[in-house]
Amino acid sequence: MDYTQLILLFFAIGVIAFLYSSVGHAGASGYIATMTLFGIAPTAIRPTALVLNILVASIGAFQFWRAGHFSWKLLTRHKRSLLRDRWR
């Protein structure tokens, strides 16, 4: 892969990350499609898409928390109800 393709790949992944995160998703399918179009090996695509997905989702979750929209109380109540319902 030459320098121009690498720059285009980074730009495409950045655009995909921006577009997907603007609607609350992390964009793994977009990363996989872009890397496939650029001819990256499948063994490298999977872990790269996972890391990018976790990174973008973490940034989105942090922004959500920082804006004051996250409630620990609601999360713990929801987790308790899920665990309780699972063991019934």
Beta strands, then each sheet from edge to edge (+ up, - down):
end
